[in-house]
Amino acid sequence: MRNNNKEIKVRKRPKSRIRNQFGNLAMRYYPGRAYKTAIRAFRKEIAETRGLLQALTDTGYKPHQRRLSPRQMQIIEDFLGEP
């Protein structure tokens, strides 16, 4: 990329290394799906499972957070079973 005759280097992070805890858990529950599709399906299941979203919200969970506390992970496992 050039800007006023000066060359600017653009650094990119490889997407394969940018994984988050929520996404990894989603991939464990939906192993046959693409990464983004698994996250979308996992978020939908959390929202539709009776009592799960409220239990997570009580621990400070926000709908689009990427990291989960150990307690939140345990709540998900209690409601959905082990992946």
PyMOL commands that set and color helices and strands:
alter all, ss='L'
color gray80, all
select helices_A, chain A and resi 15-17+21-29+35-48+52-58+70-80
alter helices_A, ss='H'
color red, helices_A
select strands_A, chain A and resi 2-3+6-7
alter strands_A, ss='S'
color yellow, strands_A
deselect
rebuild
show_as cartoon
